[in-house]
Amino acid sequence: MRRMLLLISVLLFFSLLFVIPRYAAASSYDGYDMAMAVLANQSTYISSSYTDTDTTGQFRQRAILSSLGTMYPTHGDTFVLLSTGVAGSNPATTNAQDPGGERGTWFGKKWPGWGDPFDRAIFTLTLKVPPGTHNVSYDVQFFSMEYPDYVGSVYNDKLVVTVNSPSCGVSTYIFDVNSGDFVLESPDIPGTGFDVYSVRWVWWKGEWLPTSPSGVDTVTTTPYDRRYSDAGASAVIRRQHPVAPNETITITFDLSDKGDNQFDTTVFLDNIRFTGYGVPTIRALKIWQDENGSRSILHPGDTIHYSITISNSGSTAQLNNPGNEFEDIIPDNTTYVPGSLYASSGAASYDAGENKITWNGVIPAESSVFISYDVQVDPTLSSTTIISNQGTVFWDSDGDNNNDAVELTDDPTTDDGVDSDGDGDTADDDPTIATVLVYNLSELVEDFSDDIPGEAADQDYYGLDWFSTSKAYSGKSIFEVAGGYYYRTPNSFKIQLRSTDSPHYWNYTLNWISQQLPPKYWQINFTCGNNSEAADLIISIKNSTGSDIAKLKFDYVPTGANTPNNYAPLLYYMDPEGAWVSLESGFNGSYLFNGWYSLRIEQVDNNHLNYTLSRIGAGVTDVKRDNILNAPLTELSQVVWSTTKSPVVAPIFFWDEHTLGFT
């Protein structure tokens, strides 16, 4: 009965005349940030626009994210979501309630009458085709609460992608609920907001219990059996359209509700790029979650759930040729969980003799196959261990019905900088890595006590490297481990820089743990003294792409005292507007006079950092909160040490008990 009256009206009216549905654009803007989030080559950008029907003018039908559940960028650090409801709502229920109503969000009328608008989001880009390229492609994934109840009905939410090429004409790609390639269900898409299960309230038990999806349901993200799944998704699909070199094209992504404005549909969009005559036809992605659907800490005996998506973006099918189309060796220190293997099509099996997963079948043109299975971590592990896994796709690159080419599965959450498949791209062939911790890890500490004075520093955690430094010792600068002067443990790290010999670096290798335990705070003890002339030390904390997370400056300024101690340091951090904000030391003028201090930078939520300065023996002297600069602390990769000055007498800093905290 949920939509019966509207359906009768639809049939009656269309028996009389044909009416084109009307959409109302509540507001629009240039969409530049969206374009920058999804373009593989930003130099191809000419212009863009975005329009949606969110009546608040907040453009809630689009979101720019770095991750959401099983969604990760397929190029760069960000992707875009378009939605008929609130993009990124988790779960995609009315007011994001859990349990909540699966009707979701509507901006126009719940049941539009004739002439009333349907919810809609439109993203348009105008791009310049680079020389020598003949195709434009993009990665999309379609999620819908209409699945499975309303497949085959009038409630056919639809994505229409239109590419207008002056030379090649107009080409269109359509993905809608009725014709959609739904290979994923709620158990396969945890954390996306569409990992929902149908439930009913059992009053005599006082609890929600699962029930078969039927019409308008109450849904929850509490995991149940696959048969109670009440939403679905496609795989990440790469689509391509013909274009011509050097011309200007437009691409329009048009997502709209159909039939009514209820039951939200969301589209993932990323990696808009231009390619040449030949494009890779096969792409394979592989991610892992623990048994709770997240990337939390693994311990001996835990279960790892692997998800593999193999997509064919070519114009012809990948046939079931001689030999396996996919093989995946069960990783060391794990055991396959019998009965856990699932494939959306074709035939998947576990080869006990060779301890591997195999899959055979056809992948139609512009389609995908989804494979998943579980392994159990060896419960007898006694040391911290990396579980590394990578599958192999065997495919036919020349159409002779023999699989002559190889594609390695890629973990889209990381780029190890290694081109394993020799295609010139290091970001499409990364093994999927999970770390098993025998002991609870709350901090990583480098106290320099096991480093050699006069050398660079490095530190590992049970054999897993996480910290290293560069080294300098010259008449201009010193950047090395120091013996004989320290705070608590033997040795510290000594820094004396001049602008003619800087910058120098502290480097962090955290890919083995950051997905499971992202860094929460960065802490260091330090001491510095007065000086006889102006000097500074600038500390830039960065991610792997060089974006600033935080920036600090020690600035030596006149104190009015007699030489040689007439300059003393002040400590500042940079705010997002580029202004330097002072941290108070507790001394008059906030100078950092001789003595040991502690500095802690902590991420308190997605957008803010706390800066805490303490003086040893006096306690906390200042705490300030401000926005991050351009990247979160969870992406920590490097600290760059530099100076803008080259004094005759450069100040010396000693650093000790360096800590990265995870809890």
N, C-alpha and C positions, 0 to 999 in steps of 0.2 A: 504493500500500500504506500511505501515511502514516496514513490514518484508516479503513482498510477494516474492521478488526476491530470498531471502535466502531460503525461504520455498520450492520454486520450485527446487532450487539447491539441497536441502537436499533430496527431494523425488527422483530426478533423480539419484543422486549419489548412494543412498541406493538401487536403483533398479539394480545397477551394482555390488556392493560389500559391505561388511560390514567393517567399519573402527572404531576402538576404538578411541574416542577423546583424544587428548594429552593435558596435563596441564603443564605449565612451572612454576617452583618454583623460584621466583625472589630472595628470601632470606629466612633465617630461623634462629631461636635462640632456647634456651632451654625451653622457656615458663614457667619457674619456677614461675614467678609472677602470671601468669594466673592460674596455679595449686593451688597456695596458696589462690587465690581469690574464688575458687569454691569448694574446698575440705572441707567437714564437719569435717573430722578427718585428719589433716595434717600429722599425724604420719604414715599413710598408704602410703605416697608418696615414690617412688623409683626414678623415673626420668620422664621427659616430653620433648616434642619438639613442636615447632610451625613453620609452613611454610605457606607463602601466595605469591600471585602474584603481590603485590604492587611493582612496578619497582623502587620506590624511596628508598626502603630498610627501610622505617619508620614503617612497619607493621601496616598500617592504616586500614587493614581489621580486626583488633581485637581491643577491648577496654575493659578496666577494670573500672567499674563505681559503684557508690553507689546508684544512682537513675537516671531515665530518664523517665519523664512523668509518665505513669502508671506502669513502670517497677521498682520493688524494689527487694532487695535480698530476697530469700526464706530461707536463712541460713546465719548467719554472717552479715558482713557489705558491702560486695561487690559481684558483679556478672561479668560475661564475655559476651561480644557480639562478634559474628563472622559475617562477612558480605561479600557479593560478591562485595560491594562497600566500602565506607568509614564508618566504624563502628561508630555509635553514631551521624552521620550527621543528623542535624535537621534543615530543613526537609531533607528527603532522595532524594533530587533532584540534578540535575547537579549543582555543585559548591554550593550546599545548598541554592540556590536562592528561594525566596518566593515572588511572584509566580515564578515557575521554571519548567524546563523540567523534566518529569518523567523518562527519560532515565537513570538518575542517573550518576554513575561513572563507567568507564570501564578502566582496566589496560592493557589488551591486545587489540586486534583490536575490533572495535565496532561490526563488522560482521566477525568472524574468518573464514578463509578459511580452506581447509582440511590440517591438520597437524599444524594449528595455535592453541595456547593455549586458554583455557577458564579460566576466573577468578575463583580462588579457594582459600579456607582457610582450613588448616588441623591442628587440635590440638590433640596430642596423649599423653596419660598418661600411665605410668607403675606403678601399685599399688600392695601392699601386702594385701591380704585378711585377716582380723583379725580372730582369733580363734572363732569358733562357728557361723560364719555368712555365709549365703548361697545365698545372693542376693546383687547386686550392683544396685543402682538407681540414677537418676539425674532428675533435673527439666529443661524443655526446653519450649521455646515459639518461634513460627515461624511467622515472619513478611515478607510480600512481596508486592512490587509494581506491580508484575505481575497480582495480583488479582484486579478486577474480569475479566479484558479484555482477558487474555490469559490462563485462566483455560481450560484444555482440548487440549492445543496446544503443539508444540514442545518446547516451551519456559518454560520448566518444571524444574525451579530451585530446587535443591534437597539437603537435609541434609541426610547423611548416618551415623548412629552411629553403630560401630562394636565393640563388646566385645569378646575378645579372651581368653577363659578360658581353660587351659590344661585339666581340668577334665570334664567340661560341654560342650566343643566345642565352635564353633563360633556362636554367635547370633547377629542379625542385626535388627535395627529399622530404617525405612525410612519415612521421612516426605517430600513430595514435593508439588508443586503447584497443580498438577492435582488430587492427592489423599488427599490433605490437609483438615484438619478439621477446616475450617475458620469460627469461631463463632463470631469473633469480626470484626467490620468495623471502619472506621475513627472516628465516634462520640464516640466510646468506648475506644479509645487508644490515648487520647490527650497528646501531649508533647513528643511522642515517635519518631517523625520524619516521621511516617507513617499515621498520622492523616491528610490526604490530600484529597482535593476535586477537581474535574475536573472543570476548568473554561475556558472561551474564552473571548477574547478582543472584546468588542463592540465599534467600533470606533466612531459611531455617538453619543454614550453616554459618551465616554471617560472613561470607567471603565471596570473591569473584572466582568463577571457574570457567575453563575454556569451553567454547561451543563452536559449532561449525558456522563459517561465515554465511550470512544470509541477509541481504538488504542492508538496512541501516543498523549498524552494530555499535556497541561500546567496545573499544579496543585498548590494549595495554602493550607496553614493551616488555613486560615480564615474559621470558621465553617459554613457549610450549611446543608441542609436537608440530611438525610441518603442516599437518592437515588443518590446523587452526589459523594458519597464515592468512592475513586479511589485507595484504598489499603486495605489490610486485615491482620488479624492475627488469630492464634489459641489462645486458653487459655493457661495458664501455665500448662503444662502436666508433670506428673511424670512417667517415664518409668523405668522398672527394668529388669534385666537379671540374669540368674542363674550363680553362681560361687561356688567354694568350699573353705572351711576354709584353711587358711595358704598357699594358692598357690599365685603365681605371675600372674597377668592378665594385659592385655593392653586394653585401651579404646581409640577409634579413633572417633573424630567428624570431618566429612568431608563435607563441604558446598561448592557447586559449581554452577556456571551459566550453563544453558543448552540452546542450540539453538543459543544464541548470548551472548554478554557480557553486555547487557543493562538491565535496570529495576532491581534495587537493591533488594536483599533479605537479611534479617538479622535474626540471631538466638540468643535468650537469653539462657544462660547456667548458672546453679548454683546448689549447694547442692548435689554434688556427694558424696554418702554415702553408707556404707555397712549395711545390715540389716539381721535379722535372718529368721527363717522359716516363721513367720507371719509378714506381713507388713501392715500398715494402708492402706485400700483400698480407703478411701475417704479423700480428703483434700479440705477445703473450705477457700477461701481468700475473704476479703471484704475491699474495700478502698472507700474513698469519694473524690469528687471534688466539687467546687462551680459551679455555672451555667456557668462560663467562662472556665471551664476545668482545674482549678488549685486549690491549697490549700491556698487561700488567706484569708484575714480577713472576718469573717462572722458577719453580723449585723442582728438585728431583721428584719424579713420579707424576708431575703435572701433565695435562693433555694439551697438545698444540693442534689447532684446526687450520689447515691450509686451504686457501681458495685460489683457483687458477682460472683466468679468463683468456681464451684463445680467440682472437678476432680476425676475420678475413675481410679486408677492405678492398679486395680486388673485384674485377668485373666478372670473373668466372669462379666456379666452385673449386675448393680444395677437395679432391676426390679421396676415397678410401683406397689408396694405392698400396702396392706390396710393402710389407714392413709396417711398423707402428708409426702412427702420426704423432704420438706424444709418449715420452718416457720420463719418469721422475724417480730417481733413486731415493729410497728411504734414508734420511740422513743418519750419520753415526750417532750413537748414544740415544737412539730412539727406537721404538718398536711400533709397527703398523697396528692400528686398532681394527680388528676384524669387523666387517659390517658397516664401516664408516664411509666407504667410498660412494660418491654420488656423481653422476654426469647428466647434464640436461639433454644430451642426445648422444648417439653413437654407443659404443661399447667400451666401458672401462673395467679394468680388472687388476687384481694384485697378483704379481708373479712372485710367489714365495721363494722359488729357486734362486732368482736374481735379486730378491728383496726390492722390487720396484713396482711403481704404478705404471700401467700402460693404457693408452686410449686409441681406439681406431674408429674412424667414421668420416662422414662428409661434413664439411663446413661450407654451407652455401655462400654465394657471393653476398657481400655486405651483411654478414651474419656472424654469430659467435657460438661458442660452446663453453659451458661452465662446468668445472670439475672441482670437487672438494673431497678431502679425506682428513683423518685424524691420526696422530702418532702420540705415543706416550713416552715421556722423557724417562731415561733409565733411573729408577728409584735408588740405585746404589751409588750414583755419582757422589764423589767426595770433594770435588773442587769445582770452582766456577768454570763453566764450559760454554762455548759458542756453538749453537746449532745452526749450521749453514746449509741451505738447500737451494737447488736450482734445477728446474726441469728443462727438457729440450723438446722443441717442436720440429718435426721433420716434414718438409713441405716441397711442393712442386713449383719451381720458379719459372720453368720454361714450357709448361703445358704438354710434356711428353708422357705424362702419367707415371712418372718415377719421382720419388721424393729426393731431390738433389740438393736442397738448401736446408739450413739449420737456423732456428731462432731460439735463443735462450730466454727463459722467463725473466722478467724484470720486477724488482720491488720498487714501485713508484715513489716510495717514501724516502729513498736515499740515492745518492750518486757517489760511487766510490772512486771516481776519477780514472777508472780503468776501462779501456775499450776491449771488452772480452770477445766480442763477435766481429771485430775488425771493420765496422761500418763507419768509423769516424765519430761516433756518438758514444760518450761514456755513460749517458743517463738512461740507456734503454736495455741494459744487460746486467743489472746488479743482482747478485744472489740475495735470497731472503734470509735474514739473520735474526735469530732470537738468542738471548743470553739466559742461561740457567745459573741462578745464584744459590750457592750452598748456604751462605750466611746472609742475613738481612743487611742491605746496603743503605745506610743513611747519609754517609759522607765519603768523599774521596779526599785524602790529605797528602800534600807534598810539604814536608817539613825540612827538606834538603839534607837531612842527617845522613842519608846513604849516598849522597852525591859527592863528587870529588872537588875540593876547592880548586879554583882556577879553571874549571871546565863548565860546560853547559849542564843544565839539570834535565833529568827525565824521571818519570815515575810510572809504575804500572800497578794494576790491581790483579793479583794472582795470575801474573803473566800477560794480562791485557793492558797494553800501553794506553795511557790517557793524557799524559802531559809531557811536553818537551820544550826546550828553549833554544834560542840562538845564542851565540857567544861573541863577545868582543872584549879585547884587551889591547889598548893602544895608548898612545900619548893623548888621544882625544876622548876616548870613552872606555868605560868598564861595564860589562854586562855578563856576569858569571857568578858561580857559587863562591861564597866567601867562608873561610874558616876562622874560628877564634872570636867571632862576634855574632851573637845570635840572641833570640828571645828565650826560648825554652829548651830546644834540642840543638845539638852541635850543628853548626853551619847555618848560613842564611843565604840570601841572594842579594848581591851588591849591584847597584845601578848608579852610574855617574855618566851622564850623556852631554854631548855638545852637538849642535845642529849639523856640524860638518860630518858627523858619524852617527846618524840615526835615520830611520827607526830601527828598533830591534823587537823581537817577538817572543811571546809565550803562546804555544800552540796546544790545542786540545783535540784529542781523538776520542769522540764519545758516541760514534755511530753504533757501537756494540751495546749501548745501554740507554741512549737518549730517547728511543721510541718507547721504552718501557718505563724508564725513570728519567724524565726530563729535569735538568738542573733547576733548582728553585732559588739558590743563593750562591753568591761568590764572596768569599771572605779572605782577608789577609791582615797580618800584623806587620807594622812598619815603624821605622824610626828615621828621623832626619834632623839635621841641626841647622843653626844659623849660617849665614854666608856674608861675604863682604861686598857682593854686587848682585845685580838683578839676574834672575835665572828662572826657568820654569821646567816642569816635567808634565807631559800630556799623556794620559792613559786612555786609549780607545778600545772599548770592548766590542767585538764584532762577530757577525755570523759568517758562514762560509762564503757568501757572496760579497763580503766587504761592507755590508750595511751595519751602521752603528746601533748597538744595543744601549750603551751608556758611554759617557765621556767625562773624564775627570781631569782636573788641572791643579798642580801645585805651583803657586805663583809667589816668587820671592819679592817682597816689597820692603821699602824702608821702614824701620821701626823708630828712628830717632835716637837709637843707641850709638855708642862709639864703635868705630871699626876695631876688630874685623867682624864683629857680630851685629852690624847695623842693618842687615837684611834677614827677614824671617819668612817662612812659608805660610801661605793661606791655602786652604783646600776648597775647591769648587767642584760642582757637577754642572753639566750643561742641560738646560731644559729644552723642550721641543722647539721653542722659538729661537734657539741659539744663544740665549743669555746664560751667563755663568752665575750660579747660585751658591752662596757661601755655606759651608758646614762649620758650625761653631765648635771650637776646641775647649771652651771653658776658661781659657786665659783671656785677659784684656786684649781687645783687638782681634781675638780669635786666632792669634798666631799659634803655630804648632812648634812650641819650643822643645828643646831636647827631651827625649823620653820615648817610650813605646806607645803606639796607638793601634787600634783595631778598626778596620773599615769593612762594613758588610753591605752588599747590594742584594736586595731580595725582591723577587717578583711576587706581588701579593694578589694579583688577578691578571686577566688577559692584557690589561693596558697600563698597569702602574708598577713602579719600582719604589721600594723604601731604601733610602740611603741612611745608614746608621754609623756614626762616628763615636768611638769610645776611647778614653784615655786610660791606659793601664794604671790601676790603683785609684782612679777617680770615677770609673763607671761610664755610662753613656752620657755624652755631652751634647749630642744633637741627633734628631731623627727628622728626616723630611721625606715626603711622598711626592712623586711627580710621574708624568706619563713617560713611557718608554720612548726612545727616539724613533728608530725605523724598524726594529726587529725585537722579538721577545728574548729574554734570557735563556729560554729553553733551547734556542738555536746557537748557543755559545760555541765559537770555533777558535777564536784567537784574541789575544790582547796585544795591541801595538803600543810600544813605548817610544816617545819622540820628544823633541824639544825644539823651540823656535829660536833659542839663544845659544851663543857660544862664548860663555864667560871665561876669563882667565882662570879663575878658581870656580870650578863647577861643584855644586853641592852633591853629597853622597847620600844615597838612600839604601837602607837595609830592609829586606822583606823576609818574613818567616811565617811558618804555620799557615800555608795557603790551603784553603778548604773550599770544595764544592759540595753543597748540601742538596739533598734530594727530598727531604721531608720537613 
